[in-house]
C-alpha cells in the first residue's frame, strides 16, 4: 500500500511550496510519525531560504533527514514533534521529537525519535533544538559560580542560553539586544536586560547569538581581562570584521566557536547525541521557555510565512507550525 504525506520544499532560493511525497514502507525497526507541530529555526532556515549557505558548508549543513541539495530543491528543517502511529510497542502512541523537516507524516528509524516527557507539552517541545544548542554551548564553556555573564542577542538561542545560565548560583546575567522590546523576554526569563550601549562590562563570559558584526564586536568589549566570547551565531556566506587590534591581545581575550553538530569535547566521551537531546527535553519541563514561542501558523501557510521571516517582515522568536489531524 502506498503512503503519501505533504512536505515543505524549497524549490529555489526564495521560492517554497508544499508538495505531496511518497513515504517508504516502514520496516520493523522504523516508526511512522504523524506530525503535531514543527518549529522554524529562524536564523538558519532564513539563510537556507535565501540561498546563503556557502558551498563549502553544503555537507556540514545537511539536516539529518534532508532531501535534495543546497541551494535547492531541498527539503530542510529539524524541529518536528509528532505522535508515533506505527512502530515498536514502547513508542506506540508516544509523543516524540525528531530532527525532521516540515512534513505532515514521515517514516524514520525508531532510534531517531526521542520521547517527549509527559511534563512537556508538544507545542513547547519544538524548542528542543534551541535548548540543545544552549546545552552544548554551556558544555563548551561552563560558567562558574558567581560569574558575570552577558548574552548578546535575545533570539531563540540567546533566550535559551539566558534561561539556563540564570540557574547558576550567584551569577549576574544580562540579556543584551538592540531591540528594546526584548526587555519583556528578559523579564519573562527572570534575567536583566540592557541595550548594547548600556550593557554591564567586566564579564567573565559573553555568549554571542545576534548574528551581527556589531553584536560580536560589543561582546568583545564587554569582557574582563582573560574573558571569553562564546560565538553561537552562524553567518552563512557573510564576512565579519572584528576589532582585534584593540584590547584583544593585551586583555588575553578568547573567542571560541560552538556548534551543535558535534557534542562538546568536554562531554564527548561520556554523553551521546541522544543523551544531550533527552536532557534538553527534560529541561523544557520549565514553562519559562514558553516565552520563546512568539508566532504560529498552519502548515499550509508555511511557504508564505517563511518568505516573510527570511525577508525580515515577520519578526519574533520561534515560529510554530501546526498540522491538521488526519
BELTA-V968067 format. One line per field, one symbol per residue. ss: DSSP state (a for helix, b for strand, c for the rest). Layout:
ss = ???
This chain:
ss = ccbbbbbbbbbbccbbbbbbbbbccccccbbbbbbbbbbbcaaaaaaaacccccaaacccccccccbbcccccbbccccbbbbbbbccccccccbbbbccccbcbbbbbaaabbbccccccaaaaccaaaaaaaaaaaaacccccccbbbbbcccaaaaaaaaaaccccccbbbbbcccaaaaaaaaaaccbbbcaaaccccbbbbbbccccaaaaaaaaacbbbbbbbbbcccccccccccccccaaaacccbbbbcccccccccccccccaaaaaaaaaaacccaaaaaabbbbbbaaaaaaaaaaaacccccccbbbbbcccc
